[in-house]
């Protein structure tokens, strides 16, 4: 694990250094979003949780058919639980990938800090373009650490996504995430599946695009829903250009459970995490 993480860190350093020297900026965007999470558990949450997030993405051409994408995100998380203070999360993700006619394959490494908890992650990712469709797949690995507790765990995530471009500036996304968590003794602690549907639309002549989506997970009879709306300012062409030319990949926060994962990773308190392990994979991990 340490060797792999060191290699992943080296990949991030190379990506950042290469981007600094890159001559060609491809595409990117900056944007903000608001998420409300219906936890479905009145005993633990008196109000719906809320997440305010800002994300920036930029892609650079390193060489012919070789590119890097750099992400940065910051989020303010309100748990909706009076006993728990709000948390600010932040994290960078770096991607390096081969790109041929809109088909991409590469690797990523990233980090997400959530107060007492943190996620270090790495993995492989790919995108395949076919007419109005783009098919994406991610295999991610890493560790979730809560200093001062015994709840340090290995993470595995497998994510698939299908995007359909109605036109150059209207995209519909459907995604599925499968997670598995094991502790330091390799004892399996369970898995979770999260489904999502969303999209992005940039009206003609409008300077920004609008995003919306919903994610849902169901564990032990409880259903958890996350509803997100946002705005983005894109650079370097249409939404389809951004997908096919560069900047199509997700950050660690998105790959590891999206809004639901971010909420649970941010939870501050080992006793709460131990008691409510079934909520999502991240809370089971803590």
Backbone as JSON, one array per atom type, in Angstrom:
{
  "sequence": "XXXXXXXXXXXXXXXXXXXXXXXXXXXXXXXXXXXXXXXXXXXXXXXXXXXXXXXXXXXXXXXXXXXXXXXXXXXXXXXXXXXXXXXXXXXXXXXXXXXXXXXXXXXXXXXXXXXXXXXXXXXXXXXXXXXXXXXXXXXXXXXXXXXXXXXXXXXXXXXXXXXXXXXXXXXXXXXXXXXXXXXXXXXXXXXXXXXXXXXXXXXXXXXXXXXXXXXXXXXXXXXXXXXXXXXXXXXXXXXXXXXXXXXXXXXXXXXXXXXXXXXXXXXXXXXXXXXXXXXXXXXXXX",
  "N": [[0.83, -1.2, 0.0], [1.91, 1.29, 0.87], [3.94, 1.63, -1.02], [2.45, 1.86, -3.37], [0.99, 4.19, -2.82], [3.07, 6.04, -2.63], [3.94, 5.97, -5.26], [1.64, 6.96, -6.47], [1.62, 9.53, -5.41], [3.91, 10.51, -6.62], [3.03, 10.49, -9.26], [1.12, 12.53, -9.13], [2.79, 14.71, -8.57], [4.37, 14.81, -10.88], [2.39, 15.33, -12.74], [1.48, 17.88, -11.92], [3.83, 19.38, -12.21], [4.3, 19.1, -14.94], [2.04, 20.3, -15.98], [2.5, 22.91, -15.26], [4.44, 23.62, -17.06], [3.18, 23.29, -19.42], [2.09, 24.17, -22.71], [-0.32, 24.4, -23.97], [-3.55, 25.16, -23.22], [-6.45, 23.33, -22.67], [-9.4, 22.74, -21.91], [-11.8, 23.68, -19.35], [-13.43, 24.49, -16.2], [-15.16, 26.52, -13.76], [-17.14, 26.41, -10.83], [-20.11, 26.4, -8.71], [-22.1, 24.72, -6.22], [-25.13, 23.59, -4.62], [-26.28, 21.32, -2.22], [-28.79, 19.32, -0.81], [-29.39, 16.91, 1.64], [-31.44, 14.29, 2.32], [-31.62, 12.39, 4.99], [-33.27, 10.42, 6.03], [-33.38, 9.4, 8.58], [-34.66, 10.04, 11.41], [-33.92, 9.83, 14.07], [-31.24, 10.29, 14.21], [-30.74, 12.61, 12.75], [-31.92, 15.86, 12.92], [-32.53, 17.72, 11.05], [-32.4, 18.12, 7.45], [-29.26, 17.5, 5.91], [-26.86, 19.88, 4.59], [-24.88, 20.99, 1.86], [-22.52, 23.18, 0.63], [-20.64, 23.81, -2.17], [-17.61, 24.44, -4.01], [-15.9, 24.16, -7.06], [-13.05, 23.78, -9.17], [-11.68, 23.16, -12.38], [-9.13, 22.29, -14.67], [-7.62, 21.55, -17.79], [-4.68, 20.47, -19.49], [-2.58, 20.21, -22.31], [-0.01, 17.93, -22.52], [1.66, 16.57, -24.27], [1.55, 15.21, -27.6], [-1.53, 13.65, -27.78], [-1.43, 13.23, -25.05], [-2.51, 14.23, -21.91], [-3.24, 16.27, -18.99], [-5.44, 16.61, -16.23], [-6.43, 18.82, -13.75], [-7.92, 19.14, -10.62], [-9.72, 20.96, -8.1], [-11.44, 21.21, -5.05], [-13.7, 22.65, -2.67], [-15.76, 22.46, 0.19], [-18.49, 23.34, 2.28], [-19.95, 21.8, 4.94], [-22.98, 21.18, 6.47], [-24.28, 19.28, 8.89], [-26.87, 19.03, 9.89], [-27.29, 18.12, 12.4], [-27.58, 18.94, 15.66], [-25.63, 18.39, 17.64], [-23.24, 18.23, 16.32], [-20.57, 19.99, 14.96], [-20.27, 22.13, 12.09], [-18.36, 21.31, 9.14], [-15.55, 22.05, 7.1], [-14.52, 20.87, 4.02], [-11.87, 19.92, 1.82], [-9.89, 19.39, -1.15], [-7.45, 18.21, -3.57], [-7.27, 16.76, -6.88], [-5.47, 14.91, -9.27], [-5.1, 14.05, -12.68], [-3.78, 12.0, -15.23], [-3.75, 11.26, -18.62], [-4.17, 9.39, -21.69], [-5.34, 10.5, -24.82], [-7.34, 9.91, -27.54], [-9.07, 10.83, -30.19], [-11.29, 11.54, -28.6], [-11.52, 9.34, -26.99], [-10.4, 8.15, -23.92], [-7.9, 7.13, -21.6], [-6.52, 6.61, -18.42], [-4.9, 7.57, -15.31], [-5.51, 8.45, -11.85], [-4.89, 10.44, -8.91], [-5.6, 11.47, -5.62], [-6.72, 13.54, -2.85], [-8.72, 14.03, 0.02], [-9.63, 16.14, 2.53], [-11.37, 16.12, 5.54], [-11.81, 17.47, 8.07], [-11.56, 15.73, 10.97], [-11.24, 13.42, 9.58], [-9.78, 11.84, 6.66], [-9.33, 11.13, 3.18], [-7.28, 9.29, 1.11], [-6.68, 8.6, -2.19], [-6.5, 6.67, -5.25], [-6.32, 5.49, -8.66], [-7.61, 3.93, -11.7], [-8.98, 5.15, -14.79], [-11.35, 5.63, -17.46], [-12.69, 6.78, -20.6], [-15.04, 6.49, -23.21], [-16.02, 7.53, -26.37], [-18.92, 7.57, -28.37], [-20.71, 8.48, -30.91], [-23.5, 10.35, -29.85], [-23.13, 9.5, -27.28], [-21.22, 9.03, -24.26], [-19.2, 6.83, -22.53], [-18.17, 6.01, -19.32], [-15.76, 4.75, -16.95], [-14.49, 3.87, -13.74], [-12.03, 2.63, -11.57], [-11.26, 2.62, -8.32], [-9.05, 2.96, -5.51], [-7.84, 3.06, -2.1], [-7.46, 4.74, 1.1], [-9.23, 5.46, 4.11], [-8.86, 7.55, 6.77], [-9.08, 8.14, 10.26], [-7.65, 9.95, 12.49], [-6.5, 9.06, 15.74], [-8.43, 7.22, 16.27], [-9.62, 3.8, 15.94], [-10.68, 3.33, 13.52], [-9.62, 2.99, 10.82], [-9.49, 2.39, 7.42], [-9.39, 0.41, 4.4], [-10.38, 1.29, 1.11], [-12.43, 0.48, -1.68], [-13.67, 1.31, -4.85], [-15.95, 1.19, -7.52], [-17.01, 2.64, -10.39], [-19.43, 3.5, -12.78], [-20.52, 5.3, -15.67], [-22.85, 6.77, -17.89], [-23.2, 9.11, -20.4], [-25.33, 11.21, -22.24], [-25.53, 13.26, -25.0], [-27.82, 15.5, -25.84], [-27.69, 17.73, -27.41], [-25.05, 20.0, -28.41], [-24.79, 21.46, -26.08], [-26.31, 20.32, -24.03], [-26.54, 17.84, -21.71], [-27.17, 14.6, -20.42], [-26.78, 12.55, -17.59], [-26.23, 9.29, -16.25], [-25.41, 7.32, -13.48], [-23.63, 4.82, -11.56], [-22.39, 3.61, -8.48], [-20.29, 1.38, -6.8], [-19.2, 0.28, -3.69], [-16.74, -1.05, -1.46], [-15.62, -1.82, 1.8], [-12.91, -2.45, 4.0], [-11.32, -3.23, 7.12], [-8.21, -2.6, 8.93], [-7.42, -5.18, 9.45], [-8.26, -6.57, 7.33], [-10.86, -7.42, 7.42], [-13.95, -7.8, 6.04], [-16.26, -5.17, 5.84], [-18.58, -4.5, 4.6], [-20.66, -3.29, 1.85], [-21.82, -0.84, -0.51], [-24.18, 0.59, -2.75], [-24.62, 3.31, -4.87], [-26.85, 5.19, -6.74], [-27.21, 7.52, -9.42], [-28.63, 10.32, -11.17], [-28.5, 12.95, -13.5], [-27.7, 16.15, -14.99], [-26.54, 18.67, -17.35], [-26.87, 21.95, -18.62], [-26.43, 24.47, -20.98], [-27.74, 27.37, -21.86], [-28.13, 28.87, -25.08], [-26.04, 31.58, -25.75], [-25.89, 32.24, -23.11], [-23.82, 32.97, -20.33], [-23.1, 31.0, -18.45], [-23.45, 27.54, -17.41], [-26.11, 25.37, -16.25], [-26.56, 23.04, -13.65], [-27.92, 19.95, -12.4], [-28.97, 17.31, -10.22], [-29.62, 14.04, -8.76], [-28.9, 11.75, -6.17], [-29.07, 8.45, -4.83], [-29.14, 6.12, -2.14], [-29.74, 2.99, -0.53], [-29.88, 1.4, 2.5], [-30.19, -1.17, 4.8], [-32.99, -0.85, 5.03], [-33.3, 1.91, 5.14], [-33.54, 4.87, 3.24], [-31.5, 7.15, 1.49], [-31.27, 10.32, 0.17], [-29.84, 12.64, -2.08], [-29.98, 15.87, -3.31], [-28.97, 18.02, -5.83], [-28.1, 21.24, -7.1], [-26.58, 23.55, -9.36], [-24.19, 25.95, -10.75], [-22.04, 26.63, -13.52], [-19.12, 27.98, -15.05], [-17.77, 27.58, -18.11], [-14.74, 26.99, -20.0], [-13.2, 27.04, -23.15], [-14.84, 26.03, -25.25], [-17.88, 24.19, -26.19], [-20.17, 22.27, -24.05], [-19.99, 19.66, -24.92], [-17.55, 19.74, -26.23], [-15.9, 20.1, -24.01], [-16.19, 17.62, -22.8], [-15.27, 15.81, -24.78], [-12.81, 16.81, -25.65], [-11.29, 17.41, -23.34], [-11.11, 17.53, -19.7], [-13.11, 15.71, -18.54], [-13.22, 14.12, -16.3], [-13.94, 12.92, -12.91], [-13.57, 14.17, -9.53], [-11.88, 13.02, -6.48], [-13.73, 13.36, -4.39], [-16.13, 13.17, -5.8], [-15.98, 10.64, -7.02], [-15.89, 8.91, -4.85], [-18.5, 8.36, -3.65], [-19.88, 10.76, -4.06], [-22.11, 13.38, -3.13], [-23.36, 12.07, -0.99], [-21.31, 10.42, -0.02], [-19.44, 12.39, 0.65], [-20.75, 13.7, 2.73], [-20.86, 11.68, 4.73], [-18.16, 11.04, 5.06], [-17.34, 13.33, 6.24], [-18.38, 13.33, 8.79], [-18.06, 14.05, 12.2], [-16.86, 12.44, 14.85], [-16.23, 9.56, 16.52], [-17.92, 7.86, 17.98], [-20.46, 8.32, 16.96], [-20.11, 7.45, 14.34], [-19.49, 4.75, 14.71], [-21.88, 3.81, 15.82], [-23.75, 4.26, 13.81], [-23.04, 2.76, 11.53], [-24.21, 1.66, 9.23], [-25.11, 3.65, 7.61], [-23.75, 4.89, 5.28], [-21.07, 3.83, 3.11], [-18.82, 5.31, 3.83], [-19.34, 6.08, 6.51], [-19.39, 3.59, 7.7], [-16.77, 3.03, 7.42], [-15.51, 4.59, 9.26]],
  "CA": [[0.0, 0.0, 0.0], [2.77, 2.47, 0.94], [4.62, 1.77, -2.31], [1.48, 2.35, -4.35], [0.68, 5.57, -2.5], [4.22, 6.85, -3.03], [3.87, 6.07, -6.72], [0.54, 7.86, -6.79], [2.07, 10.88, -5.1], [4.84, 10.89, -7.68], [2.21, 10.79, -10.44], [0.54, 13.85, -8.92], [3.85, 15.71, -8.69], [4.73, 14.91, -12.3], [1.28, 15.98, -13.42], [1.49, 19.29, -11.59], [5.01, 20.01, -12.82], [4.09, 19.12, -16.39], [1.02, 21.3, -16.28], [3.1, 24.24, -15.11], [5.23, 23.88, -18.25], [2.38, 23.0, -20.61], [1.9, 25.33, -23.55], [-1.66, 24.43, -24.54], [-4.68, 24.97, -22.33], [-7.52, 22.69, -23.43], [-10.7, 23.18, -21.43], [-11.96, 23.66, -17.91], [-14.58, 25.23, -15.7], [-15.28, 26.82, -12.33], [-18.56, 26.38, -10.53], [-20.56, 26.2, -7.35], [-23.3, 23.89, -6.12], [-25.81, 23.44, -3.33], [-26.86, 19.99, -2.06], [-29.51, 18.99, 0.42], [-29.39, 15.46, 1.82], [-32.49, 13.74, 3.17], [-30.99, 11.2, 5.56], [-34.27, 9.4, 6.3], [-33.15, 8.85, 9.92], [-35.05, 11.11, 12.3], [-33.27, 9.67, 15.36], [-29.87, 10.8, 14.15], [-30.68, 13.91, 12.11], [-33.12, 16.64, 13.14], [-32.77, 18.47, 9.82], [-31.64, 17.65, 6.3], [-27.91, 18.03, 5.8], [-26.67, 20.79, 3.47], [-23.49, 21.1, 1.4], [-22.2, 24.24, -0.33], [-19.35, 23.4, -2.72], [-17.0, 25.16, -5.13], [-14.94, 23.29, -7.73], [-12.38, 24.28, -10.35], [-11.05, 22.12, -13.19], [-8.39, 22.77, -15.84], [-6.89, 20.52, -18.53], [-3.55, 20.96, -20.26], [-1.94, 19.25, -23.21], [1.39, 17.73, -22.17], [2.31, 16.15, -25.51], [0.53, 14.72, -28.52], [-2.4, 12.61, -27.22], [-1.2, 13.06, -23.62], [-3.02, 15.4, -21.22], [-3.46, 16.2, -17.56], [-6.56, 17.37, -15.7], [-6.21, 19.16, -12.35], [-9.16, 19.53, -9.94], [-9.67, 21.42, -6.72], [-12.79, 21.46, -4.54], [-13.89, 23.06, -1.28], [-17.18, 22.34, 0.52], [-18.94, 23.58, 3.64], [-20.93, 20.75, 5.23], [-23.84, 21.33, 7.64], [-24.82, 17.95, 9.07], [-28.25, 19.0, 10.35], [-27.28, 17.47, 13.71], [-27.15, 20.0, 16.6], [-24.47, 18.02, 18.45], [-22.04, 18.16, 15.5], [-20.19, 21.24, 14.33], [-20.08, 22.08, 10.65], [-16.99, 20.98, 8.72], [-15.12, 22.45, 5.76], [-13.68, 19.87, 3.37], [-11.13, 20.41, 0.66], [-9.0, 18.37, -1.7], [-7.04, 18.23, -4.98], [-7.16, 15.51, -7.64], [-4.69, 15.04, -10.51], [-5.32, 12.99, -13.65], [-2.94, 11.96, -16.43], [-4.46, 10.33, -19.5], [-4.01, 9.37, -23.13], [-6.58, 10.93, -25.47], [-7.34, 9.67, -28.97], [-10.39, 11.02, -30.8], [-12.32, 11.57, -27.58], [-11.41, 8.16, -26.14], [-9.37, 8.48, -22.96], [-7.58, 6.16, -20.56], [-5.46, 7.18, -17.6], [-4.86, 7.29, -13.87], [-5.72, 9.62, -11.02], [-4.53, 10.38, -7.5], [-6.22, 12.62, -4.98], [-6.8, 13.6, -1.39], [-9.86, 14.81, 0.51], [-9.55, 16.38, 3.96], [-12.7, 16.4, 6.09], [-11.68, 17.68, 9.5], [-10.88, 14.63, 11.65], [-11.08, 12.3, 8.64], [-9.21, 12.15, 5.36], [-9.3, 10.05, 2.2], [-6.23, 9.28, 0.09], [-7.23, 7.69, -3.2], [-5.83, 6.56, -6.54], [-7.0, 4.47, -9.46], [-7.61, 3.99, -13.16], [-10.24, 5.67, -15.32], [-11.42, 5.6, -18.92], [-13.88, 7.33, -21.24], [-15.15, 6.1, -24.62], [-17.02, 8.32, -27.07], [-19.59, 6.89, -29.47], [-21.82, 9.32, -31.33], [-23.93, 11.27, -28.8], [-22.9, 8.87, -25.98], [-19.9, 8.84, -23.67], [-19.23, 5.8, -21.5], [-17.05, 6.19, -18.41], [-15.55, 3.73, -15.92], [-13.43, 4.18, -12.78], [-11.7, 1.66, -10.51], [-10.51, 3.4, -7.36], [-8.58, 2.32, -4.29], [-7.29, 4.05, -1.19], [-7.66, 4.54, 2.54], [-9.91, 6.5, 4.87], [-8.2, 7.57, 8.08], [-9.59, 9.0, 11.31], [-6.59, 9.96, 13.5], [-6.92, 8.92, 17.12], [-9.43, 6.15, 16.41], [-9.23, 2.53, 15.32], [-11.52, 3.15, 12.35], [-8.87, 3.25, 9.6], [-9.97, 1.36, 6.51], [-9.11, 0.41, 2.98], [-11.57, 1.53, 0.29], [-12.47, 0.15, -3.1], [-14.85, 1.85, -5.49], [-16.09, 0.93, -8.96], [-18.02, 3.6, -10.83], [-19.74, 3.55, -14.2], [-21.37, 6.43, -16.02], [-23.23, 6.95, -19.28], [-23.64, 10.47, -20.69], [-25.98, 11.36, -23.54], [-25.59, 14.64, -25.44], [-28.98, 15.83, -26.66], [-27.04, 18.61, -28.39], [-23.7, 20.38, -27.97], [-24.79, 22.1, -24.77], [-27.27, 19.69, -23.13], [-26.05, 16.5, -21.41], [-27.86, 13.84, -19.38], [-25.87, 11.57, -17.02], [-26.71, 8.24, -15.36], [-24.21, 6.73, -12.89], [-23.75, 3.85, -10.49], [-21.16, 3.44, -7.72], [-20.27, 0.23, -5.9], [-18.1, 0.44, -2.75], [-16.49, -2.07, -0.44], [-14.72, -1.33, 2.83], [-12.35, -3.44, 4.91], [-10.48, -2.56, 8.09], [-6.78, -2.92, 8.85], [-7.24, -6.63, 9.53], [-8.85, -7.12, 6.1], [-12.19, -7.95, 7.69], [-14.9, -7.09, 5.2], [-17.24, -4.46, 6.65], [-19.8, -4.23, 3.86], [-20.61, -2.59, 0.59], [-22.91, 0.08, -0.75], [-24.37, 1.02, -4.12], [-25.27, 4.61, -5.0], [-27.28, 5.49, -8.11], [-27.4, 8.94, -9.64], [-29.05, 10.83, -12.48], [-28.35, 14.4, -13.51], [-27.42, 16.73, -16.29], [-25.99, 20.02, -17.44], [-27.46, 22.67, -19.75], [-25.96, 25.84, -21.18], [-28.58, 28.04, -22.85], [-27.38, 29.6, -26.1], [-25.8, 32.97, -25.43], [-25.81, 32.42, -21.67], [-22.4, 32.82, -19.98], [-22.84, 29.88, -17.56], [-24.34, 26.38, -17.55], [-26.86, 24.99, -15.06], [-26.45, 21.61, -13.36], [-28.87, 19.41, -11.43], [-28.83, 15.86, -10.1], [-30.08, 13.37, -7.55], [-28.24, 10.49, -5.84], [-29.84, 7.7, -3.84], [-28.65, 4.85, -1.64], [-30.66, 2.36, 0.4], [-29.17, 0.46, 3.34], [-30.91, -1.65, 5.99], [-34.34, -0.31, 5.08], [-33.3, 3.37, 5.12], [-33.18, 5.45, 1.96], [-30.82, 8.42, 1.63], [-31.34, 11.03, -1.09], [-29.11, 13.9, -2.18], [-30.43, 16.67, -4.44], [-27.95, 19.04, -6.09], [-28.22, 22.2, -8.18], [-25.36, 24.34, -9.42], [-23.87, 26.74, -11.94], [-20.64, 26.51, -13.93], [-18.59, 28.78, -16.14], [-16.85, 26.74, -18.87], [-13.76, 27.63, -20.87], [-12.65, 26.16, -24.17], [-15.8, 25.39, -26.14], [-19.18, 23.76, -25.71], [-20.12, 21.21, -23.05], [-19.52, 18.46, -25.6], [-16.11, 19.93, -26.42], [-15.26, 19.86, -22.72], [-16.2, 16.18, -22.57], [-14.51, 15.07, -25.77], [-11.45, 17.32, -25.78], [-10.61, 17.28, -22.05], [-11.89, 17.87, -18.5], [-14.33, 14.93, -18.33], [-13.11, 13.19, -15.17], [-14.45, 13.33, -11.61], [-12.6, 14.28, -8.44], [-12.0, 12.0, -5.44], [-15.0, 13.56, -3.68], [-17.23, 12.68, -6.64], [-15.83, 9.2, -7.26], [-16.09, 8.15, -3.61], [-19.82, 8.52, -3.06], [-20.54, 12.01, -4.36], [-22.58, 14.16, -1.98], [-23.61, 11.17, 0.13], [-20.02, 10.04, 0.53], [-18.82, 13.56, 1.27], [-21.41, 13.92, 4.01], [-20.48, 10.68, 5.72], [-16.74, 11.17, 5.33], [-17.15, 14.53, 7.05], [-18.95, 13.21, 10.12], [-17.04, 14.26, 13.22], [-17.19, 11.75, 16.09], [-16.12, 8.1, 16.33], [-19.05, 7.15, 18.57], [-21.57, 8.4, 16.01], [-19.79, 6.62, 13.17], [-19.59, 3.35, 15.09], [-23.27, 3.48, 16.07], [-24.53, 4.35, 12.59], [-22.18, 2.24, 10.48], [-24.92, 1.25, 8.03], [-25.62, 4.78, 6.85], [-23.11, 4.75, 3.98], [-19.8, 3.15, 3.21], [-17.85, 6.09, 4.54], [-19.55, 6.02, 7.95], [-18.96, 2.27, 8.11], [-15.31, 3.01, 7.42], [-14.97, 5.4, 10.35]],
  "C": [[0.87, 1.26, 0.0], [3.47, 2.72, -0.39], [3.69, 2.35, -3.36], [1.17, 3.82, -4.1], [1.83, 6.5, -2.85], [4.25, 7.03, -4.54], [2.78, 7.01, -7.16], [0.92, 9.3, -6.52], [3.04, 11.4, -6.15], [4.09, 11.26, -8.96], [1.61, 12.18, -10.33], [1.59, 14.94, -9.11], [4.26, 15.92, -10.15], [3.65, 15.65, -13.07], [1.29, 17.48, -13.18], [2.66, 20.02, -12.24], [4.85, 20.13, -14.33], [3.09, 20.19, -16.78], [1.59, 22.71, -16.2], [3.88, 24.63, -16.36], [4.45, 23.7, -19.54], [2.12, 24.29, -21.38], [0.46, 25.48, -24.01], [-2.71, 24.17, -23.48], [-5.82, 24.41, -23.15], [-8.88, 23.21, -23.01], [-10.71, 23.19, -19.91], [-13.22, 24.4, -17.5], [-14.39, 25.56, -14.22], [-16.77, 26.85, -12.03], [-18.85, 26.19, -9.06], [-21.83, 25.39, -7.34], [-23.85, 23.9, -4.7], [-26.49, 22.07, -3.3], [-27.61, 19.9, -0.75], [-29.66, 17.48, 0.48], [-30.48, 15.08, 2.8], [-31.99, 12.42, 3.71], [-31.98, 10.1, 5.84], [-34.15, 8.78, 7.68], [-33.42, 9.93, 10.95], [-34.37, 11.02, 13.66], [-31.89, 10.3, 15.37], [-29.8, 12.23, 13.63], [-32.0, 14.65, 12.36], [-33.49, 17.43, 11.9], [-32.0, 17.8, 8.67], [-30.25, 18.28, 6.33], [-27.81, 18.94, 4.56], [-25.18, 20.9, 3.15], [-23.4, 22.22, 0.38], [-20.79, 23.97, -0.85], [-18.92, 24.29, -3.87], [-15.95, 24.25, -5.74], [-14.35, 23.99, -8.95], [-11.65, 23.16, -11.06], [-10.33, 22.76, -14.37], [-7.63, 21.61, -16.46], [-5.82, 21.16, -19.39], [-3.0, 19.84, -21.13], [-0.46, 19.16, -22.85], [2.22, 17.39, -23.4], [1.2, 15.64, -26.42], [-0.2, 13.53, -27.89], [-2.18, 12.35, -25.73], [-1.6, 14.34, -22.9], [-3.09, 15.16, -19.72], [-4.68, 17.04, -17.21], [-6.31, 17.58, -14.21], [-7.51, 19.69, -11.75], [-8.85, 20.1, -8.56], [-11.09, 21.69, -6.24], [-12.75, 21.82, -3.06], [-15.38, 22.99, -0.99], [-17.4, 22.64, 1.99], [-20.1, 22.64, 3.92], [-21.65, 21.06, 6.55], [-24.57, 20.01, 7.83], [-26.31, 17.92, 9.39], [-28.4, 18.32, 11.69], [-26.76, 18.49, 14.73], [-25.87, 19.66, 17.35], [-23.17, 18.05, 17.65], [-21.79, 19.49, 14.81], [-20.04, 21.05, 12.83], [-18.61, 21.86, 10.32], [-16.74, 21.54, 7.32], [-14.2, 21.39, 5.2], [-12.99, 20.49, 2.18], [-10.26, 19.28, 0.12], [-8.67, 18.59, -3.17], [-7.08, 16.83, -5.59], [-6.39, 15.79, -8.92], [-4.92, 13.82, -11.39], [-4.28, 13.12, -14.77], [-3.54, 10.91, -17.35], [-4.05, 10.48, -20.96], [-5.36, 9.68, -23.77], [-6.44, 10.74, -26.98], [-8.78, 9.75, -29.48], [-11.52, 10.95, -29.77], [-12.35, 10.36, -26.69], [-10.2, 8.35, -25.22], [-9.16, 7.33, -21.98], [-6.41, 6.71, -19.75], [-5.57, 6.79, -16.15], [-5.07, 8.58, -13.11], [-5.17, 9.36, -9.62], [-5.11, 11.61, -6.85], [-6.29, 12.47, -3.48], [-8.01, 14.43, -1.02], [-9.75, 14.91, 2.03], [-10.92, 16.79, 4.47], [-12.62, 16.55, 7.61], [-10.9, 16.57, 10.16], [-10.6, 13.46, 10.72], [-10.4, 12.77, 7.36], [-9.22, 10.91, 4.48], [-8.13, 10.28, 1.26], [-6.6, 8.23, -0.93], [-6.44, 7.75, -4.49], [-6.57, 5.51, -7.35], [-6.84, 4.7, -10.94], [-8.97, 4.48, -13.63], [-10.18, 5.69, -16.84], [-12.72, 6.22, -19.39], [-13.88, 6.9, -22.69], [-16.3, 6.86, -25.25], [-17.59, 7.53, -28.24], [-20.83, 7.68, -29.86], [-22.22, 10.29, -30.23], [-23.66, 10.74, -27.39], [-21.43, 8.94, -25.57], [-20.04, 7.86, -22.52], [-17.98, 5.95, -20.63], [-16.98, 5.09, -17.38], [-14.37, 4.14, -15.05], [-13.27, 3.02, -11.82], [-10.78, 2.38, -9.54], [-10.17, 2.62, -6.11], [-8.05, 3.41, -3.36], [-7.56, 3.73, 0.25], [-8.38, 5.74, 3.12], [-9.39, 6.44, 6.29], [-8.87, 8.57, 9.01], [-8.57, 8.99, 12.44], [-7.15, 9.87, 14.91], [-7.99, 7.89, 17.35], [-8.87, 4.88, 15.79], [-9.97, 2.3, 14.01], [-10.78, 3.58, 11.07], [-9.11, 2.09, 8.63], [-9.45, 1.53, 5.09], [-10.42, 0.55, 2.21], [-11.36, 0.99, -1.11], [-13.75, 0.71, -3.68], [-14.81, 1.55, -6.98], [-17.27, 1.76, -9.44], [-18.19, 3.52, -12.34], [-20.68, 4.7, -14.49], [-21.63, 6.44, -17.52], [-23.75, 8.37, -19.45], [-24.22, 10.51, -22.1], [-26.1, 12.84, -23.86], [-26.79, 14.83, -26.36], [-28.56, 16.79, -27.76], [-25.7, 19.03, -27.79], [-23.67, 20.91, -26.55], [-25.89, 21.57, -23.84], [-26.87, 18.23, -22.95], [-26.88, 15.89, -20.28], [-26.92, 12.72, -18.92], [-26.62, 10.56, -16.16], [-25.47, 7.53, -14.82], [-24.57, 5.71, -11.82], [-22.4, 3.65, -9.83], [-21.29, 2.24, -6.79], [-19.02, 0.33, -5.02], [-17.95, -0.79, -1.87], [-15.43, -1.53, 0.51], [-14.19, -2.48, 3.65], [-11.43, -2.71, 5.88], [-9.04, -3.04, 7.99], [-6.49, -4.41, 8.92], [-7.87, -7.35, 8.34], [-10.2, -7.79, 6.35], [-13.19, -7.13, 6.89], [-15.99, -6.45, 6.05], [-18.48, -4.07, 5.84], [-19.58, -3.45, 2.59], [-21.86, -1.74, 0.43], [-22.97, 0.41, -2.23], [-25.12, 2.34, -4.12], [-25.61, 4.82, -6.48], [-27.52, 6.99, -8.24], [-27.89, 9.25, -11.04], [-28.98, 12.35, -12.43], [-28.09, 14.9, -14.91], [-26.88, 18.12, -16.19], [-26.51, 20.66, -18.71], [-26.9, 24.07, -19.79], [-26.82, 26.48, -22.25], [-27.72, 28.85, -23.82], [-27.26, 31.08, -25.73], [-25.69, 33.25, -23.95], [-24.38, 32.16, -21.23], [-22.09, 31.62, -19.08], [-23.81, 28.74, -17.88], [-25.0, 26.09, -16.21], [-26.77, 23.49, -14.88], [-27.51, 21.21, -12.34], [-28.69, 17.91, -11.38], [-29.4, 15.34, -8.81], [-29.31, 12.07, -7.4], [-29.07, 9.77, -4.78], [-29.11, 6.43, -3.44], [-29.67, 4.31, -0.66], [-29.92, 1.28, 1.16], [-30.03, 0.11, 4.54], [-32.29, -0.99, 6.14], [-34.43, 1.19, 5.09], [-32.85, 3.85, 3.74], [-32.6, 6.84, 2.19], [-30.75, 9.09, 0.27], [-30.55, 12.33, -1.01], [-29.54, 14.62, -3.45], [-29.48, 17.84, -4.61], [-28.34, 19.93, -7.25], [-26.96, 23.05, -8.18], [-25.23, 25.13, -10.7], [-22.39, 26.56, -12.23], [-20.34, 27.51, -15.05], [-17.53, 27.95, -16.85], [-15.92, 27.57, -19.72], [-13.32, 26.62, -21.92], [-13.68, 25.43, -24.99], [-17.11, 25.02, -25.49], [-19.03, 22.7, -24.62], [-19.62, 19.91, -23.68], [-18.03, 18.55, -25.88], [-15.36, 19.62, -25.13], [-15.17, 18.37, -22.43], [-15.26, 15.46, -23.51], [-13.06, 15.53, -25.85], [-10.65, 17.12, -24.49], [-11.62, 17.51, -20.94], [-13.13, 17.02, -18.26], [-14.36, 14.18, -17.01], [-13.6, 13.81, -13.86], [-13.33, 13.39, -10.58], [-12.78, 13.11, -7.47], [-13.33, 12.13, -4.72], [-16.17, 13.03, -4.48], [-17.17, 11.17, -6.82], [-16.16, 8.37, -6.03], [-17.4, 8.54, -2.93], [-20.52, 9.83, -3.33], [-20.95, 12.76, -3.1], [-22.82, 13.27, -0.77], [-22.3, 10.74, 0.8], [-19.34, 11.19, 1.24], [-19.44, 13.84, 2.63], [-20.9, 12.95, 5.07], [-19.0, 10.73, 6.05], [-16.47, 12.33, 6.28], [-17.62, 14.38, 8.48], [-17.86, 13.21, 11.19], [-17.48, 13.58, 14.52], [-17.19, 10.25, 15.9], [-17.33, 7.37, 16.9], [-20.25, 7.18, 17.64], [-21.32, 7.46, 14.83], [-19.93, 5.15, 13.52], [-21.04, 2.92, 15.27], [-24.07, 3.4, 14.79], [-23.72, 3.88, 11.39], [-22.92, 1.98, 9.18], [-25.33, 2.42, 7.15], [-25.06, 4.8, 5.42], [-21.74, 4.13, 4.19], [-18.77, 3.97, 3.98], [-18.07, 6.05, 6.06], [-19.19, 4.65, 8.49], [-17.44, 2.23, 8.25], [-14.74, 3.73, 8.63], [-15.19, 4.77, 11.7]]
}
